[in-house]
């Protein structure tokens, strides 16, 4: 697959001038742990709080014997990555159940198979929080941290959560490339980067394989590995693996 021409909202001189120093991040793991502690107690969005807790009470029959996480789901992975992978939000009976994003469902297995193929994940599946999965050079998160009804956060719910993504990006000081899974994540990444002072206008168009330079970062787009996309062939393993390989190449890993 060929990649679209890179979109850029700044000149090469401006981008170079804004490149942050690459180096060890002092106590990055501790700073991320504190961020995640703030995330898991968040109750900013009453509709999402009510939904995540209702789902945890009512449960699906297949998970009736399991205790649901029923809280916001933090990101996880290498604390000093060059590549964050950003999704839409946890799934009601998956991340909201397991407490780890893209864990316990086929979408997660599709994603982690691609990361494993690229040498970024120790496992090709993501089953539960204690399954031994380890990520190398990559951190996985989402724009929204609570499962939304119908997988559709409102604009206000998105904006309530964006400061967490912006803070995450600031803490991941070695990152160079962001991979956005779907149009919602793409727009969320653009907005999160803008909160950190890297605004771009107009918003770069999303597409599978799309690339956009935003400040010192390159944003890559991929269709979301939802079952709707993977079962219909809109997104194939090869398509996602190519985006991951492109991210690795751009990150200089």
C-alpha positions, 0 to 999 in steps of 0.5 A: 500500500502506498501512503498519502503525501504527508500533511504539514502545518509548519515549515521544516525549519519551524518543525526542527526548531520545536523538536524536543530533546531526546533523552531519558525521562526522569522517573517517567514510570512514576509520573505515568503512575501518578497520571493513571491514579488520577485517571482511574478516579475520574468522575467528570462525565456523569453519563459515562460513570452511570453507563460503565457502572450499569454495564458492570452490574448487568454483565454479559452472561459469558462474564457473569462470574467475573468482577468488572473493572468499572472505572476509567481505563488508563494507558499502559506499556513502555514508560519511555516509548517512541510510539503511542497507539491511541484508540477511541475508548474502552469497550463496555464488556472488554476494557471496562471489564478487564481494566486494560485497554484493547484487552479481552476482545478480538479487536485487541488481539488484532492490534497486538498481533500487529504489534507482536509482528513489529517486535513491539509486543511480547504476545500476540494476544491481550487477554487480561491484565495479568497475562504477562504481556509486555510492550517495547517502545510503544504505549497504548491508550485512548482518547476517552478513558470510560466506555461510552454507550454505543461507542459514541462519546459526546464532544463534551465527554471527549473534551473532558478527557483530552487533558489526560491525553495531552498530559500523557503525551508530555510525559512520553518525552521520547515519542516521535510518532503517534498512531491513531486508530480511527477518525475519532482517535485521529481528531482526538490526537490533533486536539490533544497536541493542540493543548500542548501548544502544537495546533494545526489548521486546518485539521489534517484529513484522516485516512488509513495510512494518512500521515500528518506532521503536527509540531515535532510529531508525525501522526499516522492513521489506521482504520480502527481494528473493530470487528466491523472493520476486520470482519468485512476486510476493510482492515486486514492484518497486512494493512495494520502491520504496514502502518506499524512498520511505518511508525517504527521506521519514522520513530528511529527505533 
